[in-house]
């Protein structure tokens, strides 16, 4: 029987990789065009809705996120489809640690409150929802993710972007892996609860560990380029992105990772892409590459 997924936001990071991952597993993907009209009508005949819709540059989250949420829930109710949501870590606030589905949601920023309300609405909606929660995205297509745009763009010049404390642990989700996990979970949806909060562990490392790993791979010394938060503060009164991104500065100084316990229990055979393979997609000179051989303490 054909398995069909409705992909929302097909040109974005989530949508692009979801299409590749689902089609690789034999799914048929329908691409939703907001200009074409009714989402509920588009969802008819679909088994899963992958919600890749997200306002760009944090634009007007307070109004747009709830509106998208209600539209997706209505489409799921009309079609009987399950929903896959790319959750984030904003809901946990600034108390560091290894965060899991049991970690209390105590957001310390407005966008965290918005996401907390969004998740609560999905949980109470009566439709099946798989909230596959991830940290910072790593997109090999370099489609607007923080890792590609702000941490790695000056690697060829010997610099790593530093948005926070170099010793603060941070979780990263390689998007092809996240999308592959989403497809696998979609195929297990009959075994899952109505609402599942599933942390995606991905790779977790500090900037210091990333720097050591890249130096070992490239054979050259690197230095940090500090992100100009001061400029973002100055621009905040008249630039929405500067204001909204500045609100999230705390997260880059908060040491945290995502628990692998539930994910490993649900997908015990899942093999993430090795971190060295992920990093080699950036500007690392392959002629200078050497085996990382465990140097640094980057965790998979």
N, C-alpha and C positions, 0 to 999 in steps of 0.2 A: 504494500500500500504506500502511495506517495505521502511523504511528510512535507508539510508546507509551513513556512515561517514568513510572517509579515515583518519586514524590516523597516523600522521608523528611523529617519535620519540616515538614509542609505549612503550619502556622500560624506558623512562625518566619520570620526575615528571608530566609534563603536559599530556603526552600520557597515562600513567598508570591510572590517575584519570579520564581522558576523556573517556577511554574505559568503566570504571565502571559506570560513570554517563550516558553515552549515552545508553549503554545496559540496564541499569535499567529503561530507558524510552522506551524500545522496539526497539531501533535502532540496525541495523546490523553494525558491525565495521570491516573494512578491515585494516589490519596492514601493513604499507608500509615498505618494506625492501630496503634500499638504494643499497644493493649489488645485488638485483634482477633486477635492471634496471630502466626503464622509468617511472617517476612519473606520467606523463600525461596519459600513458596507464593504470596505476594502478587506476587513478581517474575516469576512464570511468564508468558510471553508479552510481556514488556517488553524493549525494545531498550536502554534506559538506566536506570540508577538514579542519581538525584541525592541525594547524602547531605547533607541539611540538618539532621541530628541533631547537637545539641551541648548538653552539660549547661549549664543556665542558671547565670549568676553564677559560672562556673568550678568548680562543685560537683564534688568528688571525681573530677577528671580522671584521676588515676592508675589508677582501676579502670574508670570508665565509658567513657573513650575507647577503650581496647583491646577492651572488650566489644562496643562498637558496631562497631569495625573488623572483628572476626571475624564478626559477624553479617552485615555488608554483603558481605564476601568470600564467605561461604557462599551468600548469596542470588545473587550474581553467578555463582558456579560452577554453581549449580543451574539457573539460567535462561539463562545465556550472555550476560547483559546486560553492557554496559560501565558503569563507575562514574565519576561526576563528583564530585570532592571539592573543597570550597573551602579550598585551602591558605592558610596565613598566613605571616608573616615571623618568627615566634618562633625558627625554627630557625637563624637567621643570627647571633644574638648581638648584641654591642654594638659591633662594628667597622663604622663607617659606610661608605657608598658606594652605588653603583648595583648592586643585587643581581640576579643572574640565575640560570638553572637550573644554571650552572656554579660559582656561588659556594659555597665550602665551608660545610657546615653545622656551626657551632660554637656551639650554644646556650649561653647563660650563665644561664639560669633553668630551674627544674624543668619548667615547662610547655613550654618549648622542647624539652627532652629527651623529653617525652611525645609531642610532635608529630613529632619526628625519628624516634622509634621507630614511630609510626603510619605515616609515609610509607614507611619501610623495609619495613614489613609489606605495604603495598599493592604496592610495587615488586616484592616477591618472591612475590606471591600467585599469579601465573599468570593473573589476570584482567586485562582491559583497564581501565586507570585513566587518567583525565584529571585531573591535579592543577592546577586553575586558581587560581594563588596570587595573593592580593590583600593590600593594606595595610588601613588603617582603612576601615570601611564608611561610606557615606553612604546612609541609608535615607530616601526621601521620606515613608514611612509613619511615621517616627520610632519604630521598633520596637526600642528598646533599643540603638541604635548609639552609640558614643562621640561622634561628631560632633554628633548631634542632642541627646544628653543632657548632654554636658559642655562642648562648645565653643560651641554656638549658642543655648542656651535663654534667655540673658539679652540677646540681641541687641536686643530691643525697648527695653531699658533702657540701651542704649549700651555693652554689655560683651561681650567675647569671652573664653570660658574658655581659660586657658593651663595645659596639663598639663605643659609642658616649656619648653625654651629657645625663645623666639619666632623665632630664626633657624635652627632645626633643620628641614631639609627632611623632609617626611613624605609617603608615598603614600596616596591615597584612592581607593576603588572605589565609584563610584555604582552601587548595586545593580541598578537596571534594566539598566545597561550590562553589568555582570558576567553577569547572567542571560542576556542576549541573546547574549553571547559564548559562554556555556556551550552554548546551543542550537545555535549555528552550528558549534561544535566537535563536538558530538554528531553532527551531520549529516556531518562529515568524518572520523568515527572510523575508517572503513576505510582512510584514508590515513595514519593515525597509528600510532606505535609502541605496543607493549603498555602501556608506562608513559610518560606524557608529563608533565613538569614544565613548566608554561607560566605565566610571570609575566604578570599582568594589569596593564599600566602605569597605567591610569586617569588621574587628575590628581595632580600632585605640587606641593606648595607649602609654604612656611613660614607660621607664624602672622603674621609681619610682612607677608608678601605677601597673605595672606587679609585682614588688617585694611585694607591699602591698597585692595584690590579692593572690599571692602564699603563703605569710606568713599566711594570714587568712585561706587559704585552708589546709595548712599543720600543722599549729600550732607551727611553729618554725621560728626563726629569720634567715634571709638570708643576705649575703653580696655580694658586687660586685667584680668580677674578671675583671680587665681592660684588654682589648685586646691589645697585644703587637704590636702596629703600628710601633714602632721604629724598631722592628725586620723585619717587612715587608719592611720598607724602605731600610734597610741594604741588604736585599736579592733581592731587585728589579732589580739590574743590571744583575743578572744571573738566576732569577726565574720569568717566565712569569706571573704566578698567583699572586705572591706578587706584581709585578709591576701594573698589571691590577686592582687588588682589592684595592690597596692603592689609586688609582685614585678616587675611590668611597667613600673615607672616609668622604668627606664633607656631604654626604647624611644622615649619622647617627647623624650629629650635626644640621641638618636642620629640624626644626619643620614643619611637614606637615601631611595632611590627604587627602583622596580622597572624593569628593563630592558624596552624595548619591542621589541627586535630579533626575538625568536622569535615573539612575538604578531603583529607586523606581517607576518612572513613567512607565517604560517599563515592570517591573516585580513587580507589587504592592503586590503580595501575597507571595513573596519570604521570607522564614524564614531562617536566618543564624543559623548555629550550635552555641548554647550558648558558650560563651568563657570559662566558667568553664569546660564544657564538653571537649572542645579542650585541655585545659591545663591538664586535668586528664590523658591524654594519655602519659604524660611524667612521670618522676620519683617522683610523689607525693604520699606519704604514705596514702592510703585510710583510714587506721585506725585512722589517726590523722586529717583527713579532717573535716572541720567545714563549715557551710554555709557561703559563702562570704557575703551574705546579703547586697550588696551595698557598702561594704568597699572598699576603693580606689576609683578611678574615671575612671575605664576602660570603654571605650565607645564601644558599639556594632556597 
